Amino acid sequence: GSKICQIGKHYWWLPTMGDLALIHHHFETINLALQRIKDAGKQPVSLLQRAGYWSCVEGSGYGAWYLYFGDGNRGSYGKVDGSFRVRPVTAF
C-alpha cells in the first residue's frame, strides 16, 4: 500500500495506477494549471514531463508499476534499475 505523509495541512501519497492514468488523461490541463501557479509566483512548481512515473503498486518484491506520460505505456520495472520520476498526489 501507499505510505501517506503530511506536509503542512495536506496529506500526500505516491499515486496508484488509476491516479496516474487520470493525470495522463488530463496532462495538458494539469500542466496549464501548474504553469499559471508558477507564473503567479505563489510557489515553486515543476510541470509534468512526458516521462515515466512510478506508482505505489508493486509488481513483485523486485519491481513496481509505472506509467509513461509520453504515450500512456505502462509496465512493471525493477525498483533499483528504473529511473522514473515520482509525483506525489493529494486530494483537493
C-alpha positions as CSV (number, residue, x, y, z in Angstrom):
1,G,0.0,0.0,0.0
2,S,0.8,3.6,-0.3
3,K,2.5,5.5,2.5
4,I,0.8,8.7,3.4
5,C,2.8,11.7,4.7
6,Q,1.6,15.0,5.9
7,I,3.1,18.2,4.6
8,G,1.6,21.3,6.1
9,K,-2.2,20.8,6.1
10,H,-2.2,18.3,3.2
11,Y,-1.7,14.6,3.1
12,W,0.4,13.3,0.1
13,W,1.0,9.8,-1.3
14,L,2.5,8.0,-4.2
15,P,-0.2,7.6,-6.9
16,T,-1.9,4.4,-7.8
17,M,-2.0,3.3,-11.5
18,G,-5.5,4.7,-11.6
19,D,-4.3,8.1,-10.3
20,L,-1.5,8.1,-12.9
21,A,-4.0,7.2,-15.7
22,L,-6.2,10.1,-14.7
23,I,-3.2,12.5,-14.6
24,H,-2.1,11.2,-18.1
25,H,-5.6,11.8,-19.5
26,H,-5.7,15.4,-18.2
27,F,-1.9,16.0,-18.8
28,E,-2.4,19.3,-20.7
29,T,-5.0,20.8,-18.4
30,I,-2.9,19.9,-15.3
31,N,0.2,21.5,-16.9
32,L,-1.7,24.6,-17.8
33,A,-2.9,25.0,-14.1
34,L,0.7,24.3,-12.9
35,Q,2.1,26.9,-15.3
36,R,-0.4,29.5,-14.0
37,I,0.6,28.8,-10.4
38,K,4.3,29.1,-11.5
39,D,3.7,32.3,-13.4
40,A,1.8,33.8,-10.4
41,G,5.0,33.2,-8.3
42,K,2.9,31.7,-5.5
43,Q,5.2,28.8,-5.0
44,P,7.8,26.8,-6.9
45,V,6.2,24.3,-9.3
46,S,7.6,21.7,-11.7
47,L,5.5,20.8,-14.7
48,L,4.7,17.3,-15.7
49,Q,7.1,15.8,-18.2
50,R,6.4,13.3,-21.0
51,A,8.4,10.7,-19.0
52,G,7.8,7.6,-16.9
53,Y,6.3,8.0,-13.4
54,W,6.3,5.4,-10.6
55,S,3.1,4.3,-9.0
56,C,2.7,2.8,-5.5
57,V,1.8,-0.6,-7.0
58,E,4.4,-3.3,-6.6
59,G,4.7,-5.8,-9.4
60,S,6.8,-8.1,-7.3
61,G,9.3,-7.8,-4.5
62,Y,11.7,-6.5,-7.1
63,G,9.6,-4.3,-9.4
64,A,6.9,-1.7,-9.3
65,W,4.4,-0.4,-11.9
66,Y,4.9,2.8,-13.8
67,L,3.1,4.8,-16.5
68,Y,4.8,6.7,-19.3
69,F,3.1,10.1,-19.8
70,G,4.5,10.3,-23.4
71,D,2.4,7.5,-24.9
72,G,0.4,6.0,-22.0
73,N,2.5,2.9,-22.0
74,R,2.6,1.1,-18.6
75,G,4.6,-1.8,-17.2
76,S,6.5,-3.2,-14.3
77,Y,10.2,-2.4,-13.9
78,G,12.9,-3.0,-11.3
79,K,12.8,-0.5,-8.4
80,V,16.6,-0.4,-8.3
81,D,17.2,-0.3,-12.0
82,G,14.4,2.1,-13.1
83,S,15.0,5.8,-13.2
84,F,11.4,7.1,-13.4
85,R,10.0,10.2,-11.9
86,V,8.0,10.4,-8.7
87,R,5.0,12.7,-8.4
88,P,3.2,12.7,-5.1
89,V,-0.6,13.4,-5.2
90,T,-3.1,14.8,-2.8
91,A,-6.8,15.3,-2.6
92,F,-8.3,18.7,-3.0
